[in-house]
């Protein structure tokens, strides 16, 4: 019976070692996935910020552009494309 118990304990130890190795490998994969996800999230946040800045700049330009055109016409600085080409 002692030999059977030693065999069973050796078998249990082997299975626990295998389980531990599997869990360590899974944890390493999870950490790599979390790091990749974090980088992706940061890139998306950066792009979102850049898009918001571009939209704000575009909206601002749309608001002031007609004013600039009117001011240029008033002072005679407005140049149409036909005069540029000739």
PDB file of N, CA, C and O in Angstrom:
ATOM      1  N   UNK A   1       0.819  -1.188   0.000  1.00  0.00           N
ATOM      2  CA  UNK A   1       0.000   0.000   0.000  1.00  0.00           C
ATOM      3  C   UNK A   1       0.870   1.262   0.000  1.00  0.00           C
ATOM      4  O   UNK A   1       0.504   2.255  -0.630  1.00  0.00           O
ATOM      5  N   UNK A   2       1.975   1.244   0.670  1.00  0.00           N
ATOM      6  CA  UNK A   2       2.862   2.401   0.694  1.00  0.00           C
ATOM      7  C   UNK A   2       3.404   2.692  -0.699  1.00  0.00           C
ATOM      8  O   UNK A   2       3.503   3.853  -1.096  1.00  0.00           O
ATOM      9  N   UNK A   3       3.753   1.656  -1.436  1.00  0.00           N
ATOM     10  CA  UNK A   3       4.259   1.830  -2.799  1.00  0.00           C
ATOM     11  C   UNK A   3       3.173   2.441  -3.684  1.00  0.00           C
ATOM     12  O   UNK A   3       3.469   3.289  -4.526  1.00  0.00           O
ATOM     13  N   UNK A   4       1.926   2.020  -3.504  1.00  0.00           N
ATOM     14  CA  UNK A   4       0.820   2.581  -4.273  1.00  0.00           C
ATOM     15  C   UNK A   4       0.614   4.051  -3.909  1.00  0.00           C
ATOM     16  O   UNK A   4       0.359   4.879  -4.783  1.00  0.00           O
ATOM     17  N   UNK A   5       0.722   4.370  -2.638  1.00  0.00           N
ATOM     18  CA  UNK A   5       0.569   5.748  -2.194  1.00  0.00           C
ATOM     19  C   UNK A   5       1.681   6.633  -2.757  1.00  0.00           C
ATOM     20  O   UNK A   5       1.417   7.753  -3.195  1.00  0.00           O
ATOM     21  N   UNK A   6       2.918   6.141  -2.747  1.00  0.00           N
ATOM     22  CA  UNK A   6       4.041   6.888  -3.312  1.00  0.00           C
ATOM     23  C   UNK A   6       3.817   7.099  -4.809  1.00  0.00           C
ATOM     24  O   UNK A   6       4.067   8.188  -5.326  1.00  0.00           O
ATOM     25  N   UNK A   7       3.352   6.075  -5.498  1.00  0.00           N
ATOM     26  CA  UNK A   7       3.064   6.187  -6.930  1.00  0.00           C
ATOM     27  C   UNK A   7       1.978   7.204  -7.200  1.00  0.00           C
ATOM     28  O   UNK A   7       2.079   8.002  -8.132  1.00  0.00           O
ATOM     29  N   UNK A   8       0.920   7.175  -6.366  1.00  0.00           N
ATOM     30  CA  UNK A   8      -0.182   8.125  -6.544  1.00  0.00           C
ATOM     31  C   UNK A   8       0.296   9.551  -6.280  1.00  0.00           C
ATOM     32  O   UNK A   8      -0.082  10.474  -7.000  1.00  0.00           O
ATOM     33  N   UNK A   9       1.120   9.734  -5.256  1.00  0.00           N
ATOM     34  CA  UNK A   9       1.650  11.071  -4.963  1.00  0.00           C
ATOM     35  C   UNK A   9       2.571  11.569  -6.072  1.00  0.00           C
ATOM     36  O   UNK A   9       2.536  12.746  -6.430  1.00  0.00           O
ATOM     37  N   UNK A  10       3.393  10.674  -6.615  1.00  0.00           N
ATOM     38  CA  UNK A  10       4.254  11.048  -7.751  1.00  0.00           C
ATOM     39  C   UNK A  10       3.406  11.464  -8.952  1.00  0.00           C
ATOM     40  O   UNK A  10       3.711  12.440  -9.638  1.00  0.00           O
ATOM     41  N   UNK A  11       2.329  10.698  -9.193  1.00  0.00           N
ATOM     42  CA  UNK A  11       1.426  10.997 -10.297  1.00  0.00           C
ATOM     43  C   UNK A  11       0.751  12.355 -10.073  1.00  0.00           C
ATOM     44  O   UNK A  11       0.645  13.165 -10.994  1.00  0.00           O
ATOM     45  N   UNK A  12       0.296  12.590  -8.836  1.00  0.00           N
ATOM     46  CA  UNK A  12      -0.324  13.862  -8.498  1.00  0.00           C
ATOM     47  C   UNK A  12       0.665  15.018  -8.665  1.00  0.00           C
ATOM     48  O   UNK A  12       0.307  16.081  -9.173  1.00  0.00           O
ATOM     49  N   UNK A  13       1.899  14.805  -8.237  1.00  0.00           N
ATOM     50  CA  UNK A  13       2.926  15.839  -8.375  1.00  0.00           C
ATOM     51  C   UNK A  13       3.175  16.155  -9.845  1.00  0.00           C
ATOM     52  O   UNK A  13       3.334  17.320 -10.209  1.00  0.00           O
ATOM     53  N   UNK A  14       3.209  15.136 -10.685  1.00  0.00           N
ATOM     54  CA  UNK A  14       3.413  15.347 -12.121  1.00  0.00           C
ATOM     55  C   UNK A  14       2.257  16.171 -12.707  1.00  0.00           C
ATOM     56  O   UNK A  14       2.479  17.090 -13.496  1.00  0.00           O
ATOM     57  N   UNK A  15       1.019  15.829 -12.310  1.00  0.00           N
ATOM     58  CA  UNK A  15      -0.137  16.560 -12.829  1.00  0.00           C
ATOM     59  C   UNK A  15      -0.146  18.000 -12.336  1.00  0.00           C
ATOM     60  O   UNK A  15      -0.494  18.911 -13.088  1.00  0.00           O
ATOM     61  N   UNK A  16       0.229  18.212 -11.090  1.00  0.00           N
ATOM     62  CA  UNK A  16       0.284  19.583 -10.566  1.00  0.00           C
ATOM     63  C   UNK A  16       1.365  20.398 -11.264  1.00  0.00           C
ATOM     64  O   UNK A  16       1.168  21.582 -11.540  1.00  0.00           O
ATOM     65  N   UNK A  17       2.491  19.783 -11.548  1.00  0.00           N
ATOM     66  CA  UNK A  17       3.561  20.469 -12.272  1.00  0.00           C
ATOM     67  C   UNK A  17       3.097  20.832 -13.685  1.00  0.00           C
ATOM     68  O   UNK A  17       3.360  21.933 -14.168  1.00  0.00           O
ATOM     69  N   UNK A  18       2.414  19.908 -14.333  1.00  0.00           N
ATOM     70  CA  UNK A  18       1.886  20.165 -15.671  1.00  0.00           C
ATOM     71  C   UNK A  18       0.842  21.293 -15.628  1.00  0.00           C
ATOM     72  O   UNK A  18       0.841  22.175 -16.487  1.00  0.00           O
ATOM     73  N   UNK A  19      -0.032  21.260 -14.638  1.00  0.00           N
ATOM     74  CA  UNK A  19      -1.037  22.305 -14.488  1.00  0.00           C
ATOM     75  C   UNK A  19      -0.374  23.656 -14.240  1.00  0.00           C
ATOM     76  O   UNK A  19      -0.775  24.659 -14.832  1.00  0.00           O
ATOM     77  N   UNK A  20       0.620  23.693 -13.384  1.00  0.00           N
ATOM     78  CA  UNK A  20       1.338  24.927 -13.090  1.00  0.00           C
ATOM     79  C   UNK A  20       1.990  25.483 -14.356  1.00  0.00           C
ATOM     80  O   UNK A  20       1.904  26.681 -14.626  1.00  0.00           O
ATOM     81  N   UNK A  21       2.634  24.626 -15.119  1.00  0.00           N
ATOM     82  CA  UNK A  21       3.278  25.058 -16.367  1.00  0.00           C
ATOM     83  C   UNK A  21       2.238  25.619 -17.337  1.00  0.00           C
ATOM     84  O   UNK A  21       2.469  26.645 -17.976  1.00  0.00           O
ATOM     85  N   UNK A  22       1.114  24.956 -17.442  1.00  0.00           N
ATOM     86  CA  UNK A  22       0.042  25.409 -18.326  1.00  0.00           C
ATOM     87  C   UNK A  22      -0.484  26.773 -17.874  1.00  0.00           C
ATOM     88  O   UNK A  22      -0.701  27.665 -18.694  1.00  0.00           O
ATOM     89  N   UNK A  23      -0.685  26.925 -16.572  1.00  0.00           N
ATOM     90  CA  UNK A  23      -1.184  28.195 -16.057  1.00  0.00           C
ATOM     91  C   UNK A  23      -0.177  29.325 -16.259  1.00  0.00           C
ATOM     92  O   UNK A  23      -0.569  30.453 -16.557  1.00  0.00           O
ATOM     93  N   UNK A  24       1.093  29.041 -16.104  1.00  0.00           N
ATOM     94  CA  UNK A  24       2.125  30.062 -16.328  1.00  0.00           C
ATOM     95  C   UNK A  24       2.132  30.487 -17.790  1.00  0.00           C
ATOM     96  O   UNK A  24       2.206  31.679 -18.091  1.00  0.00           O
ATOM     97  N   UNK A  25       2.055  29.519 -18.702  1.00  0.00           N
ATOM     98  CA  UNK A  25       2.026  29.853 -20.133  1.00  0.00           C
ATOM     99  C   UNK A  25       0.780  30.671 -20.483  1.00  0.00           C
ATOM    100  O   UNK A  25       0.852  31.626 -21.256  1.00  0.00           O
ATOM    101  N   UNK A  26      -0.358  30.286 -19.909  1.00  0.00           N
ATOM    102  CA  UNK A  26      -1.591  31.046 -20.159  1.00  0.00           C
ATOM    103  C   UNK A  26      -1.467  32.460 -19.618  1.00  0.00           C
ATOM    104  O   UNK A  26      -1.916  33.407 -20.264  1.00  0.00           O
ATOM    105  N   UNK A  27      -0.877  32.620 -18.466  1.00  0.00           N
ATOM    106  CA  UNK A  27      -0.692  33.951 -17.885  1.00  0.00           C
ATOM    107  C   UNK A  27       0.215  34.804 -18.771  1.00  0.00           C
ATOM    108  O   UNK A  27      -0.040  35.994 -18.951  1.00  0.00           O
ATOM    109  N   UNK A  28       1.270  34.207 -19.323  1.00  0.00           N
ATOM    110  CA  UNK A  28       2.158  34.940 -20.224  1.00  0.00           C
ATOM    111  C   UNK A  28       1.404  35.405 -21.462  1.00  0.00           C
ATOM    112  O   UNK A  28       1.563  36.543 -21.902  1.00  0.00           O
ATOM    113  N   UNK A  29       0.574  34.514 -22.027  1.00  0.00           N
ATOM    114  CA  UNK A  29      -0.228  34.892 -23.205  1.00  0.00           C
ATOM    115  C   UNK A  29      -1.206  36.010 -22.855  1.00  0.00           C
ATOM    116  O   UNK A  29      -1.389  36.954 -23.624  1.00  0.00           O
ATOM    117  N   UNK A  30      -1.830  35.890 -21.684  1.00  0.00           N
ATOM    118  CA  UNK A  30      -2.781  36.922 -21.260  1.00  0.00           C
ATOM    119  C   UNK A  30      -2.090  38.279 -21.107  1.00  0.00           C
ATOM    120  O   UNK A  30      -2.640  39.307 -21.501  1.00  0.00           O
ATOM    121  N   UNK A  31      -0.902  38.277 -20.542  1.00  0.00           N
ATOM    122  CA  UNK A  31      -0.157  39.530 -20.368  1.00  0.00           C
ATOM    123  C   UNK A  31       0.190  40.138 -21.724  1.00  0.00           C
ATOM    124  O   UNK A  31       0.089  41.352 -21.903  1.00  0.00           O
ATOM    125  N   UNK A  32       0.599  39.298 -22.685  1.00  0.00           N
ATOM    126  CA  UNK A  32       0.903  39.812 -24.030  1.00  0.00           C
ATOM    127  C   UNK A  32      -0.352  40.399 -24.672  1.00  0.00           C
ATOM    128  O   UNK A  32      -0.292  41.458 -25.296  1.00  0.00           O
ATOM    129  N   UNK A  33      -1.497  39.711 -24.520  1.00  0.00           N
ATOM    130  CA  UNK A  33      -2.751  40.213 -25.078  1.00  0.00           C
ATOM    131  C   UNK A  33      -3.144  41.528 -24.419  1.00  0.00           C
ATOM    132  O   UNK A  33      -3.593  42.453 -25.095  1.00  0.00           O
ATOM    133  N   UNK A  34      -2.977  41.614 -23.103  1.00  0.00           N
ATOM    134  CA  UNK A  34      -3.337  42.849 -22.403  1.00  0.00           C
ATOM    135  C   UNK A  34      -2.438  44.001 -22.847  1.00  0.00           C
ATOM    136  O   UNK A  34      -2.910  45.126 -23.006  1.00  0.00           O
ATOM    137  N   UNK A  35      -1.164  43.734 -23.046  1.00  0.00           N
ATOM    138  CA  UNK A  35      -0.246  44.779 -23.509  1.00  0.00           C
ATOM    139  C   UNK A  35      -0.626  45.228 -24.924  1.00  0.00           C
ATOM    140  O   UNK A  35      -0.636  46.423 -25.221  1.00  0.00           O
ATOM    141  N   UNK A  36      -0.934  44.274 -25.780  1.00  0.00           N
ATOM    142  CA  UNK A  36      -1.339  44.619 -27.147  1.00  0.00           C
ATOM    143  C   UNK A  36      -2.644  45.410 -27.139  1.00  0.00           C
ATOM    144  O   UNK A  36      -2.792  46.381 -27.881  1.00  0.00           O
ATOM    145  N   UNK A  37      -3.587  44.994 -26.300  1.00  0.00           N
ATOM    146  CA  UNK A  37      -4.862  45.702 -26.205  1.00  0.00           C
ATOM    147  C   UNK A  37      -4.649  47.123 -25.694  1.00  0.00           C
ATOM    148  O   UNK A  37      -5.286  48.061 -26.172  1.00  0.00           O
ATOM    149  N   UNK A  38      -3.757  47.280 -24.728  1.00  0.00           N
ATOM    150  CA  UNK A  38      -3.453  48.595 -24.187  1.00  0.00           C
ATOM    151  C   UNK A  38      -2.862  49.501 -25.267  1.00  0.00           C
ATOM    152  O   UNK A  38      -3.234  50.670 -25.370  1.00  0.00           O
ATOM    153  N   UNK A  39      -1.947  48.966 -26.070  1.00  0.00           N
ATOM    154  CA  UNK A  39      -1.350  49.755 -27.152  1.00  0.00           C
ATOM    155  C   UNK A  39      -2.406  50.139 -28.180  1.00  0.00           C
ATOM    156  O   UNK A  39      -2.418  51.267 -28.672  1.00  0.00           O
ATOM    157  N   UNK A  40      -3.287  49.207 -28.501  1.00  0.00           N
ATOM    158  CA  UNK A  40      -4.356  49.487 -29.462  1.00  0.00           C
ATOM    159  C   UNK A  40      -5.283  50.568 -28.921  1.00  0.00           C
ATOM    160  O   UNK A  40      -5.679  51.473 -29.656  1.00  0.00           O
ATOM    161  N   UNK A  41      -5.626  50.478 -27.648  1.00  0.00           N
ATOM    162  CA  UNK A  41      -6.498  51.472 -27.030  1.00  0.00           C
ATOM    163  C   UNK A  41      -5.848  52.853 -27.045  1.00  0.00           C
ATOM    164  O   UNK A  41      -6.508  53.849 -27.341  1.00  0.00           O
ATOM    165  N   UNK A  42      -4.562  52.913 -26.727  1.00  0.00           N
ATOM    166  CA  UNK A  42      -3.855  54.194 -26.745  1.00  0.00           C
ATOM    167  C   UNK A  42      -3.820  54.785 -28.148  1.00  0.00           C
ATOM    168  O   UNK A  42      -4.003  55.990 -28.324  1.00  0.00           O
ATOM    169  N   UNK A  43      -3.586  53.937 -29.145  1.00  0.00           N
ATOM    170  CA  UNK A  43      -3.565  54.417 -30.531  1.00  0.00           C
ATOM    171  C   UNK A  43      -4.942  54.941 -30.935  1.00  0.00           C
ATOM    172  O   UNK A  43      -5.047  55.974 -31.596  1.00  0.00           O
ATOM    173  N   UNK A  44      -5.990  54.232 -30.539  1.00  0.00           N
ATOM    174  CA  UNK A  44      -7.347  54.674 -30.873  1.00  0.00           C
ATOM    175  C   UNK A  44      -7.669  56.012 -30.193  1.00  0.00           C
ATOM    176  O   UNK A  44      -8.291  56.884 -30.800  1.00  0.00           O
ATOM    177  N   UNK A  45      -7.245  56.172 -28.931  1.00  0.00           N
ATOM    178  CA  UNK A  45      -7.478  57.433 -28.232  1.00  0.00           C
ATOM    179  C   UNK A  45      -6.725  58.578 -28.909  1.00  0.00           C
ATOM    180  O   UNK A  45      -7.252  59.683 -29.036  1.00  0.00           O
ATOM    181  N   UNK A  46      -5.504  58.312 -29.339  1.00  0.00           N
ATOM    182  CA  UNK A  46      -4.718  59.332 -30.036  1.00  0.00           C
ATOM    183  C   UNK A  46      -5.393  59.728 -31.347  1.00  0.00           C
ATOM    184  O   UNK A  46      -5.521  60.914 -31.650  1.00  0.00           O
ATOM    185  N   UNK A  47      -5.822  58.740 -32.118  1.00  0.00           N
ATOM    186  CA  UNK A  47      -6.506  59.027 -33.383  1.00  0.00           C
ATOM    187  C   UNK A  47      -7.805  59.790 -33.142  1.00  0.00           C
ATOM    188  O   UNK A  47      -8.139  60.711 -33.887  1.00  0.00           O
ATOM    189  N   UNK A  48      -8.525  59.405 -32.109  1.00  0.00           N
ATOM    190  CA  UNK A  48      -9.770  60.098 -31.792  1.00  0.00           C
ATOM    191  C   UNK A  48      -9.488  61.566 -31.472  1.00  0.00           C
ATOM    192  O   UNK A  48     -10.202  62.457 -31.931  1.00  0.00           O
ATOM    193  N   UNK A  49      -8.450  61.808 -30.689  1.00  0.00           N
ATOM    194  CA  UNK A  49      -8.076  63.187 -30.358  1.00  0.00           C
ATOM    195  C   UNK A  49      -7.680  63.972 -31.589  1.00  0.00           C
ATOM    196  O   UNK A  49      -8.042  65.140 -31.730  1.00  0.00           O
ATOM    197  N   UNK A  50      -6.929  63.331 -32.491  1.00  0.00           N
ATOM    198  CA  UNK A  50      -6.513  64.014 -33.714  1.00  0.00           C
ATOM    199  C   UNK A  50      -7.710  64.307 -34.607  1.00  0.00           C
ATOM    200  O   UNK A  50      -7.785  65.371 -35.221  1.00  0.00           O
ATOM    201  N   UNK A  51      -8.647  63.362 -34.681  1.00  0.00           N
ATOM    202  CA  UNK A  51      -9.838  63.588 -35.496  1.00  0.00           C
ATOM    203  C   UNK A  51     -10.668  64.728 -34.917  1.00  0.00           C
ATOM    204  O   UNK A  51     -11.191  65.559 -35.660  1.00  0.00           O
ATOM    205  N   UNK A  52     -10.790  64.767 -33.592  1.00  0.00           N
ATOM    206  CA  UNK A  52     -11.552  65.855 -32.962  1.00  0.00           C
ATOM    207  C   UNK A  52     -10.884  67.199 -33.235  1.00  0.00           C
ATOM    208  O   UNK A  52     -11.569  68.190 -33.490  1.00  0.00           O
ATOM    209  N   UNK A  53      -9.548  67.241 -33.184  1.00  0.00           N
ATOM    210  CA  UNK A  53      -8.830  68.480 -33.471  1.00  0.00           C
ATOM    211  C   UNK A  53      -9.043  68.906 -34.915  1.00  0.00           C
ATOM    212  O   UNK A  53      -9.255  70.085 -35.198  1.00  0.00           O
ATOM    213  N   UNK A  54      -8.984  67.946 -35.825  1.00  0.00           N
ATOM    214  CA  UNK A  54      -9.200  68.275 -37.238  1.00  0.00           C
ATOM    215  C   UNK A  54     -10.620  68.762 -37.470  1.00  0.00           C
ATOM    216  O   UNK A  54     -10.833  69.696 -38.243  1.00  0.00           O
ATOM    217  N   UNK A  55     -11.593  68.145 -36.814  1.00  0.00           N
ATOM    218  CA  UNK A  55     -12.979  68.586 -36.971  1.00  0.00           C
ATOM    219  C   UNK A  55     -13.162  69.996 -36.422  1.00  0.00           C
ATOM    220  O   UNK A  55     -13.859  70.818 -37.018  1.00  0.00           O
ATOM    221  N   UNK A  56     -12.534  70.271 -35.286  1.00  0.00           N
ATOM    222  CA  UNK A  56     -12.643  71.611 -34.704  1.00  0.00           C
ATOM    223  C   UNK A  56     -11.984  72.642 -35.618  1.00  0.00           C
ATOM    224  O   UNK A  56     -12.525  73.728 -35.828  1.00  0.00           O
ATOM    225  N   UNK A  57     -10.810  72.296 -36.163  1.00  0.00           N
ATOM    226  CA  UNK A  57     -10.127  73.221 -37.071  1.00  0.00           C
ATOM    227  C   UNK A  57     -10.959  73.451 -38.335  1.00  0.00           C
ATOM    228  O   UNK A  57     -11.066  74.575 -38.824  1.00  0.00           O
ATOM    229  N   UNK A  58     -11.540  72.384 -38.849  1.00  0.00           N
ATOM    230  CA  UNK A  58     -12.367  72.497 -40.048  1.00  0.00           C
ATOM    231  C   UNK A  58     -13.605  73.349 -39.776  1.00  0.00           C
ATOM    232  O   UNK A  58     -13.977  74.196 -40.588  1.00  0.00           O
ATOM    233  N   UNK A  59     -14.234  73.117 -38.634  1.00  0.00           N
ATOM    234  CA  UNK A  59     -15.419  73.912 -38.290  1.00  0.00           C
ATOM    235  C   UNK A  59     -15.034  75.383 -38.127  1.00  0.00           C
ATOM    236  O   UNK A  59     -15.761  76.272 -38.571  1.00  0.00           O
ATOM    237  N   UNK A  60     -13.900  75.631 -37.494  1.00  0.00           N
ATOM    238  CA  UNK A  60     -13.444  77.009 -37.338  1.00  0.00           C
ATOM    239  C   UNK A  60     -13.169  77.666 -38.673  1.00  0.00           C
ATOM    240  O   UNK A  60     -13.532  78.822 -38.889  1.00  0.00           O
ATOM    241  N   UNK A  61     -12.536  76.942 -39.557  1.00  0.00           N
ATOM    242  CA  UNK A  61     -12.246  77.471 -40.883  1.00  0.00           C
ATOM    243  C   UNK A  61     -13.526  77.758 -41.653  1.00  0.00           C
ATOM    244  O   UNK A  61     -13.622  78.766 -42.353  1.00  0.00           O
ATOM    245  N   UNK A  62     -14.506  76.877 -41.525  1.00  0.00           N
ATOM    246  CA  UNK A  62     -15.787  77.091 -42.207  1.00  0.00           C
ATOM    247  C   UNK A  62     -16.480  78.346 -41.685  1.00  0.00           C
ATOM    248  O   UNK A  62     -17.196  79.024 -42.423  1.00  0.00           O
ATOM    249  N   UNK A  63     -16.259  78.650 -40.404  1.00  0.00           N
ATOM    250  CA  UNK A  63     -16.884  79.846 -39.837  1.00  0.00           C
ATOM    251  C   UNK A  63     -16.190  81.121 -40.293  1.00  0.00           C
ATOM    252  O   UNK A  63     -16.856  82.121 -40.562  1.00  0.00           O
ATOM    253  N   UNK A  64     -14.867  81.105 -40.384  1.00  0.00           N
ATOM    254  CA  UNK A  64     -14.151  82.344 -40.719  1.00  0.00           C
ATOM    255  C   UNK A  64     -13.921  82.521 -42.214  1.00  0.00           C
ATOM    256  O   UNK A  64     -13.677  83.641 -42.664  1.00  0.00           O
ATOM    257  N   UNK A  65     -13.990  81.456 -42.988  1.00  0.00           N
ATOM    258  CA  UNK A  65     -13.717  81.559 -44.425  1.00  0.00           C
ATOM    259  C   UNK A  65     -14.604  82.589 -45.124  1.00  0.00           C
ATOM    260  O   UNK A  65     -14.087  83.439 -45.850  1.00  0.00           O
ATOM    261  N   UNK A  66     -15.919  82.540 -44.930  1.00  0.00           N
ATOM    262  CA  UNK A  66     -16.752  83.562 -45.608  1.00  0.00           C
ATOM    263  C   UNK A  66     -16.371  84.986 -45.194  1.00  0.00           C
ATOM    264  O   UNK A  66     -16.420  85.906 -46.010  1.00  0.00           O
ATOM    265  N   UNK A  67     -15.999  85.162 -43.945  1.00  0.00           N
ATOM    266  CA  UNK A  67     -15.585  86.488 -43.471  1.00  0.00           C
ATOM    267  C   UNK A  67     -14.313  86.930 -44.191  1.00  0.00           C
ATOM    268  O   UNK A  67     -14.206  88.080 -44.618  1.00  0.00           O
ATOM    269  N   UNK A  68     -13.357  86.023 -44.326  1.00  0.00           N
ATOM    270  CA  UNK A  68     -12.099  86.351 -45.027  1.00  0.00           C
ATOM    271  C   UNK A  68     -12.367  86.723 -46.475  1.00  0.00           C
ATOM    272  O   UNK A  68     -11.793  87.680 -46.995  1.00  0.00           O
ATOM    273  N   UNK A  69     -13.245  85.959 -47.125  1.00  0.00           N
ATOM    274  CA  UNK A  69     -13.560  86.234 -48.528  1.00  0.00           C
ATOM    275  C   UNK A  69     -14.202  87.604 -48.665  1.00  0.00           C
ATOM    276  O   UNK A  69     -13.871  88.373 -49.568  1.00  0.00           O
ATOM    277  N   UNK A  70     -15.120  87.898 -47.761  1.00  0.00           N
ATOM    278  CA  UNK A  70     -15.776  89.208 -47.818  1.00  0.00           C
ATOM    279  C   UNK A  70     -14.775  90.332 -47.555  1.00  0.00           C
ATOM    280  O   UNK A  70     -14.828  91.361 -48.227  1.00  0.00           O
ATOM    281  N   UNK A  71     -13.885  90.163 -46.614  1.00  0.00           N
ATOM    282  CA  UNK A  71     -12.886  91.189 -46.323  1.00  0.00           C
ATOM    283  C   UNK A  71     -11.952  91.392 -47.511  1.00  0.00           C
ATOM    284  O   UNK A  71     -11.605  92.524 -47.846  1.00  0.00           O
ATOM    285  N   UNK A  72     -11.544  90.287 -48.150  1.00  0.00           N
ATOM    286  CA  UNK A  72     -10.662  90.393 -49.312  1.00  0.00           C
ATOM    287  C   UNK A  72     -11.358  91.098 -50.468  1.00  0.00           C
ATOM    288  O   UNK A  72     -10.726  91.874 -51.186  1.00  0.00           O
ATOM    289  N   UNK A  73     -12.650  90.842 -50.660  1.00  0.00           N
ATOM    290  CA  UNK A  73     -13.395  91.516 -51.724  1.00  0.00           C
ATOM    291  C   UNK A  73     -13.488  93.013 -51.445  1.00  0.00           C
ATOM    292  O   UNK A  73     -13.399  93.836 -52.356  1.00  0.00           O
ATOM    293  N   UNK A  74     -13.668  93.350 -50.165  1.00  0.00           N
ATOM    294  CA  UNK A  74     -13.818  94.756 -49.798  1.00  0.00           C
ATOM    295  C   UNK A  74     -12.537  95.551 -50.043  1.00  0.00           C
ATOM    296  O   UNK A  74     -12.596  96.719 -50.426  1.00  0.00           O
ATOM    297  N   UNK A  75     -11.385  94.928 -49.825  1.00  0.00           N
ATOM    298  CA  UNK A  75     -10.124  95.652 -50.011  1.00  0.00           C
ATOM    299  C   UNK A  75      -9.514  95.390 -51.379  1.00  0.00           C
ATOM    300  O   UNK A  75      -8.421  95.870 -51.678  1.00  0.00           O
ATOM    301  N   UNK A  76     -10.222  94.627 -52.213  1.00  0.00           N
ATOM    302  CA  UNK A  76      -9.743  94.382 -53.564  1.00  0.00           C
ATOM    303  C   UNK A  76      -8.643  93.354 -53.656  1.00  0.00           C
ATOM    304  O   UNK A  76      -7.940  93.290 -54.665  1.00  0.00           O
ATOM    305  N   UNK A  77      -8.477  92.552 -52.629  1.00  0.00           N
ATOM    306  CA  UNK A  77      -7.420  91.537 -52.659  1.00  0.00           C
ATOM    307  C   UNK A  77      -7.923  90.185 -53.133  1.00  0.00           C
ATOM    308  O   UNK A  77      -7.146  89.239 -53.262  1.00  0.00           O
ATOM    309  N   UNK A  78      -9.195  90.093 -53.387  1.00  0.00           N
ATOM    310  CA  UNK A  78      -9.752  88.814 -53.816  1.00  0.00           C
ATOM    311  C   UNK A  78      -9.304  88.530 -55.251  1.00  0.00           C
ATOM    312  O   UNK A  78      -9.476  89.367 -56.137  1.00  0.00           O
ATOM    313  N   UNK A  79      -8.742  87.375 -55.468  1.00  0.00           N
ATOM    314  CA  UNK A  79      -8.247  87.014 -56.792  1.00  0.00           C
ATOM    315  C   UNK A  79      -8.990  85.765 -57.219  1.00  0.00           C
ATOM    316  O   UNK A  79      -8.954  84.749 -56.525  1.00  0.00           O
ATOM    317  N   UNK A  80      -9.670  85.834 -58.364  1.00  0.00           N
ATOM    318  CA  UNK A  80     -10.346  84.639 -58.832  1.00  0.00           C
ATOM    319  C   UNK A  80      -9.382  83.791 -59.664  1.00  0.00           C
ATOM    320  O   UNK A  80      -8.309  84.249 -60.056  1.00  0.00           O
ATOM    321  N   UNK A  81      -9.781  82.568 -59.918  1.00  0.00           N
ATOM    322  CA  UNK A  81      -8.877  81.644 -60.599  1.00  0.00           C
ATOM    323  C   UNK A  81      -8.591  82.060 -62.024  1.00  0.00           C
ATOM    324  O   UNK A  81      -7.509  81.765 -62.531  1.00  0.00           O
ATOM    325  N   UNK A  82      -9.499  82.722 -62.684  1.00  0.00           N
ATOM    326  CA  UNK A  82      -9.272  83.135 -64.074  1.00  0.00           C
ATOM    327  C   UNK A  82      -8.121  84.124 -64.158  1.00  0.00           C
ATOM    328  O   UNK A  82      -7.316  84.070 -65.088  1.00  0.00           O
ATOM    329  N   UNK A  83      -8.044  85.020 -63.196  1.00  0.00           N
ATOM    330  CA  UNK A  83      -6.953  86.002 -63.241  1.00  0.00           C
ATOM    331  C   UNK A  83      -5.617  85.349 -62.900  1.00  0.00           C
ATOM    332  O   UNK A  83      -4.570  85.820 -63.343  1.00  0.00           O
ATOM    333  N   UNK A  84      -5.641  84.276 -62.122  1.00  0.00           N
ATOM    334  CA  UNK A  84      -4.396  83.561 -61.789  1.00  0.00           C
ATOM    335  C   UNK A  84      -3.873  82.819 -63.011  1.00  0.00           C
ATOM    336  O   UNK A  84      -2.664  82.765 -63.236  1.00  0.00           O
ATOM    337  N   UNK A  85      -4.781  82.245 -63.802  1.00  0.00           N
ATOM    338  CA  UNK A  85      -4.391  81.434 -64.935  1.00  0.00           C
ATOM    339  C   UNK A  85      -3.942  82.269 -66.124  1.00  0.00           C
ATOM    340  O   UNK A  85      -3.172  81.788 -66.955  1.00  0.00           O
ATOM    341  N   UNK A  86      -4.407  83.506 -66.222  1.00  0.00           N
ATOM    342  CA  UNK A  86      -4.056  84.311 -67.411  1.00  0.00           C
ATOM    343  C   UNK A  86      -2.769  85.076 -67.237  1.00  0.00           C
ATOM    344  O   UNK A  86      -2.349  85.792 -68.145  1.00  0.00           O
TER     345      UNK A  86
END
